[in-house]
C-alpha cells in the first residue's frame, strides 16, 4: 500500500504554525518572568498600556491581554494612545483596532507637533522635547483614568542601547530600568518586555499582522547615535553569538566593589582585615574577566579565535 505523501505546502504551513506558537509561548514566558522578577503587576492594579502604533507596544498589549486571562490575580488594562497631530497620522487605525479587541481605550488628542516644530530649529532632532511633552501628558492621563501602573513597550535591545549610549556619550553607567517611579513621584512605570529581544517583537508583529503606524511621520531625523549602537550590537550578535546576552546579564549582576563609584562603595574605609572574602579580587589572575559557569543567569564567555 502506497503511503500518502502530504503536499509540501501543508507541511510548510504546519511548521510555520508550530514556530509561531513557540514564539507566542516564549513571549508570554519572558514577559511573565519579568513581571514576576520585578513585581511589576499586583492584584487590583489598573495598568495603562501606552500604545504608539509601533510593533513593540502592539506586542506588549497583546501579551498582557493573554497573561491577564491566565494570571492568578486580577488586574485591569486600558490602552492609551497620544495623538500628537503629526501630519498624515492615520487617526482611525488604533480606535478601529482597539474596538475590535473589545478592551477599554482612550485616545488623547494634544497638538505637541506644533509646539515641537515651533521650538526646535529645522533639521534638528525633535525626539527629546517630544518625549518630555508626551511623558507629562501621559502622567496626567494616568491620573484621570485612575491607573496606578504605566506600561511601556521598551524591550531588551532598547535597554542595552540606552546603556551604551549613556556609557559612550554620557560618561556614566546607566541603563533603562524595568521598573521605576515616575518623574512626578506619583506613578509606577513598568517595562514588561525587558527580557524580550527586538527580533522577536518584529516577527510577532508579522505573525499577528498588527496595523503598524510609522514612527517618522513628524519628519524628525533618526537618532544617529542610537542607530550606530543598534548596528554595533547586531554585528556583535552575528560574529560573536552570546555576547549581547552576556552584556544584558551583566546589568543584573553588578559588583560595586569592582567598579570605581566612591558613592556606591566605601573604598576609603576598606582595610585588609585578614578575613578571606569569597567575593574579593584575585589581583593577579591572568583572566580577570572570566565568569564561573556556576553563576546563575550568566552565559560563560568563550575565547575568541
Buried (B, 14 or more C-beta within 10 A) or exposed (E): EEEEEEEEEEEEEEEEEEEBEEBBEBBBEBBBEBBEEBEBBEEEBBBBBBBBBBBBBBBBBBBBBBBBEEBEEEBBBBBBBBBBBBEEBEEEBBEEBBEEEEBEBBBBEBEBBEBBBEEBEEEEBBBEBBEEBBBBBBBEBBEEBEBBBBBBBBBBBBBBBBBBBBBEEEEEBEBBBBBEEBEEEEBBBBBBBBBBBBEBBEBBBEBBEBBBBEBEBBEBEEBEBBEBBBEBBBEBBEEEEBBBBBBBBBBEEEEEEEEEEEEEBEEEEEEEEEEEEEEEEEEEEEEEEEBEEEEEEBBEBEEEE
